[in-house]
Amino acid sequence: MTRPGSSGRFHGGISLLALAFLGLFLLYPLWFVLRSSVQDEAGAFTLAAYAQVLSSRYYVGSLGNSLAAGAMSMALASLIGVPLAFCLARLDVPGRPLLLALASVPIVLPSFVGAYALVLLFGHAGIVTAALRSMGIAAGSIYGMAGIVTVFTLTLYPYVLLPTLAGFRAVDASMEEAARNLGASRWHAFRTVLFPIVAPSVLAGALLVFIEALENFGVPAVLAEDRPFLALDIFKLFAGESDPNVAAAGALSVLLVGCTVVMLLLQRAYLAHRRFATNARRGAALIPVSRRWRLLATAFCWGVVLLSLLPFAAVVVISFQHFQGPVLSWQPGLGNYRNLLKGSYRPLANTLALASLAAVAATVLGAPVGYVLARQRSRVSAVLSIVATMPFAVSGTVLGIGLVIAFNDGWPVLTGGWLILVVAYVVRKLPLSVRSASAIVHQIDPALEEASISLGLSPTRTFLTLTVPLMLGGLAGGMVLVWVTATAEISSTIVLYSSRWTTMTVMMLQSLEGTAPGEAAAAASILILFTAAPLLLVYRLLRRQGGSLL
């Protein structure tokens, strides 16, 4: 018979192991980043780096641009995501399952691929730009804030859509019926009853949009031109060939993390003083609308989804065309792919191998962590929940800098090899695995585990032989999310990679910086193939099993 305290020891052991991992590879590197920002070359305490960046008009502008891009992207993504979620949840829109599947794709496709697509279409020598000029129409520049916010909005709006959709589906139908019976119009009922209830879901998604936009490296790298952005400036200060400034890079990194923490605290304060529970007994039925409104809703839903996927489709089409220098000649062929892969298949192999190792490691670590967070309520699990969520608020560039500083000398030395890349990917993507595991555990009756333990099986064996098989659907979804997002990772990769471990994302950026737009399009198309195909296949499998990928 298993001892009564064995379950507590099992949960505690998992929590301590997870905290040890995150302490070593997340908190420890972040401590080095913080320390580097408040030390001079002699190791003495100083705030000179903060004084330098905050007194510089350039770096203040960099902070302002990053915050503005995040705020505008958050607002626009919400303006798109909330009505789209309402239409999919409450109206009879044709093709709703397919729409939802397609709407999930942009958040796992490489966002800087969408940025590059805008350059190909609307850049100085872009296809649309050239066509407009031939007709005597002056085309505005896609570079700068307009292009960056456009890419962020079209690629990140699913962060608002998905939780808001779940929120609308969970609203108790009786609340809306009560408002209607009291004479409220549908718009008034939506504004005063439905939207306040789903506000936490909207805020959660909007916050993710803000954080993702704030810490994104790839999109500003493609579209910023001379406009400063925090993620780019942090990398330039840390890895500058002429005059690297680790202290200033650390100061900007702390400011970047501080901005995300402030947003998290503001959201928490807002939710803490309001109650949103409805004790839902039945979901609301579809709203009967006229044929005209149904057509408008259908056009809106399909228009948003197809528009968000258009840049990626354009990149694939353009990748099969011939370029004469930077000019597209519309001669179809496979030359771009041959030129891209003729030297070596190593970047592609590196990308697949590193992403696969990260997906497996994140799932092996995330499954027990998600289980503990769903089953145990204690101070240790509360700390673990906070620390396991922290990677959401930490830029990949900042984490990469911290890992370099922490593991560049002494023991162990990880820089320059594959392991440090896998560690960065696992830390960055662990929240995806933890959330997927935790969500599926909430659907498993604890009585099954209690019965197994009461029959003499240890908690460890019960978890491995009973709980894990029941979690496979959620674990598969989480593993795919980790894999596809790791293949497209650029912000930490650009800091940590070595020539031997170049990935497809790095190769694409190098092609963009050079004079090989065709090869960059081919690299982007390969990334799209290796991210979209597994996502759609697993999404279809989980739909048959009644599970959920996101």
N, C-alpha and C positions, 0 to 999 in steps of 0.2 A: 504494500500500500504506500502511495506517495505521501510524504509528510506535508502537513498543511501549509508550511511556510515556503515550500519549494517553488510555487508560482511567483511569489514575491522576489525570491532570489533570481529566478529566471528573468523576470522583467527588469530587475535591477542590474543584472549582468549585461543585458542587451543595452540598457541605457548608458552604463559606464563605458562599454566598448565604443558605442557611437559617439559619446562625448569625447573620448580619448582621440578618436579619428578626427573629428571636427576641431578639437582643440589644437591638434598638431598641424593640420593642413588648412585651417580656416582662421582660427583666432590667433595662433602663433604668427603666421605671416602678416595678418592685419596689425598685430602689435608692432612688428618691425616697420611697417609703413608709417604708423603713428609716431614711432620713436625717431624715424629718419626725418620727420617733419619738424621736430623740436630739438634737434641736435645740430651743432656746427661740426666742422671737420675734426675738431679736437675732442668731440664727444660731449661738450658742455651744453647745458640746457639753454635754448634760445627760441624766440618766436620770430626770428628774422625772416624765415621763409614765408610765414603768414603775412608779415608786414610787406614783404616783396610782392607777393601775388595780389594782395588786397589794395596796394597802392598803385598797382599797374592798371592803366586803362585797358590794356589788351586783355589781361586775365580776368578783370571784372566783366569785360564784354564777353569773354568766353563763358563765364558762369551765367551771365544774363541770357546769352543765346541758347545755352543748353536748357535752362529753366523755361525759356519762352517756347522752345520747340516741344519740350515735354508737356507744358500746359496746353498749348494749342492742339497738339496731337490727342491729348486726353479729352479735350472738349469735343473735337470733331469726331473721334472714335465713339464717344458717347452719343452724339447726335445721330450717328449712323446705327450704332449697335442697339440702342434701346428700341426705336421703332421697328427695326428688323426683327428683334427678339419678340416683340408684341405680335407682329404679323405671323411669324412662324408658330407662336404658341396659341394664338386665339383666332386666326383666320384660316379659311380653307384655301391655302395657296398651293397650286399644283406643284408636285415634285418636292414636297417638304423634306423627305429623307435625303434626297440627293442634294438639295440646297444646303442642308446642315452639314453633310459630309464635305462638300466643296468649300463651305465657309470656314471650316476648320483648317484647311490646307495652308493659307497664308502665314499663320503663326509659326509653322515649322519649316517653311521654305526660307532660304537665306534672304534676309531683308535687303542686304546690299546687292543681291541679284536684281531685285526690283528697282533699286537705285540705278544700277547700270542700265536696265531696260529703259528708264527715262532718259538717260544720256543718249542711248542709241536712237530713241525716238525724237526727243526734244532738245538734245544738246546742240552745241554750236554747229556741228556737221550732221545732226540727226536727220532721220528720214522725213519726219513730219516738218521739221524746221526747213529743210531744203525744199520740200514741196510747197510750203507756204511762201517762201521767198521767190520761187519760180512764178507764183501767181501775184507777186507784188505785195504780199502781206508781211508786215514786220512781225516776227515772232519774238515774244519775250523769253528771257533766260529761265531755264529750269533749275539752274544752279542757285545755291543759297537757301534761305529759310523756306521759300515756297516749295521747292522740290523735296527738301528733307521732311517737312511736315506732311506733304502728300504721300510719300512712301510710308512714313510711320502710320498714318491714318489707315491706309489701304492694307497694310500688313498686320496691324495690331488691333483693329476693331473687333476680331473674334474674342479677345480677352474680355470685352464688355458683353458681347453677344451671348456667349455660352452661359455664364452665371446668371445673367438677366433672364435668359430663356428658361432656365431651371426655376428661377424665382417666380415668373409669371405662371408657370405650370403648377407651382405649389400653393398659389393663393387660394384660400377657401372661397368657393363660389358663393356661399351665403353672404359674404361681406359685400360683394359687388351687387348682389340681388337686393340687399337691404338698402343700399344707396339708391338704386334705381327705383325701388318701391317708395322711397321718400321724395321722389320727384327729380332727382339729379339726372342730368343728361349723361350720355356715355363719356363725353370729354371731361365733365366735372367729376364723374366717378373715377375716371382714370387719374386725374390730377390730384384728387384729394384722398383717394382710397388705395388704388392699385399701385401707383408710383411710390408713395411713401413706404409701402410694404416691401417693394423690391429694391428700395434705395440701398440697403447694405450690399446687395449683389452688384448693383451698378457701381457703387463706390469701390468695391473690391476689384472689379475689372478695370475701372478707370485708373486706379492706383497702379496696377500692373502695367498699363500702357505708359503712364508717366515714368515709372522706374525703367522700363525697357528703353524708352526713348532717351532718357537722361544718360544711361550708361552705354548706349549703342556706339560702337566704333566704326563699323563698316559703312553705314549710310553717310555720315559726315565725311568719311574718307573719300567717298566717290563724289559727293555733291557740294561739299562746303566751299570748295575753291579757297579763297583767302579769308573766309569768315571763320573766326576761332570757335572751337567747341571743346568742352572739358576733356572728353575721352581722348581726343586727338592730341591736345596739348599735354596731357599727362604722359602719353607715350613719347611724344617728342622730347619732353624734358628728361625723361628717364633714359631713353635710348638714343639721344642726340649724339651724332658722330663728332661734332665739333666741340660742344661744351655741355655735357650731360649735367643736370642739376637734380640730384636725387631728393634733396630737401624740398625744393619747390614742387617736384612731382608728388612727394608725399603730402605736402600741404594741400595741393589741389585734390588729391585722392581723398583726404579727410573731408574736405568740403563737399565732394561728390557723395560720399557715403552719408555725411551729415544731412544733406538735402533729402535723401530717401528716408532716413530715419525720422526727420521732422514730418514728412508726409504720412508716414505710418502712424506716428503719434497723434497727428490731427485726425486721421480717420478713426483711430481707436477712441479718442475723446468724443467725437461726434456720435459714434455708435453706443458709447457707454451711457449716455444720458437719454437714450430713446429705446422704446420697446417695439419690436417688429414682429413678434410671434403671432400667429393667427389660429393655432390649433386646427389646422385644415383637416376636414373630414372628407371632402370630395373636391376634385379639381374643377375649375370652371370649364364649361362647354365652349365649343367654337361659336363665335359670334356670327349670326346670319347678316350678311351685307348684300347690297345691291350688286348687280353685275358690273357696274362701272367701278365701284370701290374695290371689288375683287380684282378687276383688271389692273387698277392702279397699284394695289398691293403686290400683285404678281410682278408687274413691271419694275417696281421698286426693289423687291427682293432679288430677282434675277439680275437686275441691272447692277446692284451693289456687288454681288458675288462675282459676276463675270468681269466687272471692271477691276476688281482686286486681283483677279487671275490673269488679266490681259497682259500686264508687263512680263510675266513669266512665260506666257505663250509666245509673245513677241521675241523674247530672247531665244527660244528654241527655234523658231522659224529663221531668225537672222543668223543663227549659228551655222546654218547650211548654205549661207551665201558667201561669195568671195569678196574680200576687201582688197582694195589697192591703196595701201597705206591706211589712213583713217577713213577713206571713202568707200562706201558700200556700192558694189557694182551689179548686184542682183544676178549673179551667175551661180546657180545652185551646184553644190558638190560637197565632198567630205574633206576638203583641204584643211579647214580649220581644225578638225579632229586629228588629222594626220600630223599636222604641225605641232599640235598640243602634246600628242603622245609619242611622237617619233623619238624624242630623247630618252624618255623613261616613263614607265608606268608607276614609278615609285610614289609620286604624290597621291595617286588614286589608291594604291595599296595601303599607304600610310593612313589615309583618311578612313578607309573601311576598317582597318585593323584597330586603330585608336578608338574609333567610335564603338566598335563591337566590344572591346575590352571595358570601356567606360560604361556601356549599357549593362553588361553582365555584373560588373562591380557595384554599380549604383543600385541594381535590383537586389543583389545579395545583401547589401547594407540597408537599403531602403525598406525591404519587406519586413524584417523584424522591428525596425524603428517605427514604421507605420502601424504595425500590430500593437506595439507597446503604447503608442499615443492613443490608439482607439480603445484599449482595454484597461489602462491603468491611469489613475488620477493621484498624483503625488507631486511633491516639490521637485523631485528629480526629473519626472516626466515633463513637468512644466518648463523646467530649464531646457530640457532636450527639445521640446517643441519650439522654443524661441531660437535656439542655436541652429536647429535643422531648417528653419525658415530663413535665417540670415542670408544665405547665398542669393536669395531673391533681391536683396537690397545692396549687394556688393557687385560693382562693375567687374567684368572679366579682366579688364586692363589693370584695375587695382589689385585684384587677386593675383594676377600674373606677376606684377611687380613685387608683391609681398613674398611670393614663392621664390622668386629669384634672389631676393635679399636674404631670406631665411635659409635657403638650401644651396647657396652658391659656394660655400666653403665649410670647413669643419666636417661633421658627420651627421646625417648622410649628405653627400653631394648628389643632387638630382638634376641640376641644370645641364642642358645639352643633350639629354636622352629622351626616350619615349615615356618613361615613367612619370615625369613631372607633368607632361601633357595629359596623361590619363588621370592623374590625381586632380588636376585643375578641372577637367571635364566632369569627374565624379562629384566633386564639391559643388560645382556650378549647377549641375542637373539633379542633384540628390533630392531637392524639394519635389520635383516631378514624380520621382519614384515613391517617395514617402506619402505624398498626397494620394496617389493611385492605390497604394497598399492600404492606407488608412480608410479610404472610401469603401473598398471592397470588404474590409474587416467589419465595418459597421453593419453590413448586410448578412453577416454570419452569426447565427444564434450562439451566444456564449455557452448555452446549456450543452452543446455538442462537446465542447472542450472540457467542461466540468465533468461530463459523464466519462470521457476518456481518462481523465486524471483520477477520478474516483475508482476506476477499474484497475488502477495500478500503473498506468503509463506515466512517465515523467513529463513535465511541461515541455521540455525540449523535444522529446519524441512525439508528443501530441502536436506540437507546432509543425514539425517536419512532415509527419505522416498524415495528419488530418487537416490542419488549418491551411498549410501551403497549397495542397491540391485544390482546396476550395477557393483559394485566392488567385488561381492561375490566370483567370480572365483579366482581372485588374492588373496583375503583374505583367502580363503580356502587353497591355496597353501602355503601362508606364515604361517598360523596356523599349518599346518602339519610339515613344516620345523622346526618351533619352538618346536613343541611337540617331534619330533623324536630326535632332537639334545639335548633337555633338558633331555630326558631319558638316554642319553649316557654321560651327563656332569659329569666330575670327578674333574677338576682342582679347581673349586670353592667349590664343594661339600666336598672334602676332608678336607677343612679348616673349613667349617661351620656346618657340620652335628653333631648331638648328637646321642647317642645310640638308642634313641627312633625313630629317623628319619634316620636310616641307609637305604641306597638305594642299588639297585642291583650293581651299579658300585663299591661302597665301599665294598660290600660283595665279589665281584670278586677279588678286590685287596687284601682283607684279606685272601681269599682262596689261592691266589698266594703266599703270604708271608708265609702261613702255609704249611701244607703237604696235601692239598686237590686239586690236579690238576683236578680231575674229576668233582668236584663241581664247580670249576672255569669255566670249559668248559661248564657245564650246565647253569651257570649264563650267560655266554657269548652268548649261543644259545638263551636263553630267550630274551636277549637284541636285538639280531639280528631279531628275530621274531617280536618283538614289534616295531622295527624301519623300517624294510624293507617292511612288509606287508602293513601298512597304506600308505607308500610312493608310492608303485606301484599301489595301488588301486586308490588313488587320481590322480596320474599321468595319469592313463587310463581315468578317468572321465574328466579331464581337456583337454586331447587330443580330446575327442569327442566334447567338447564345443569350441575347438579352442583356449584354454587358454594355459598357461605355468606355470609350477611349479617352475622352477628355472630361 
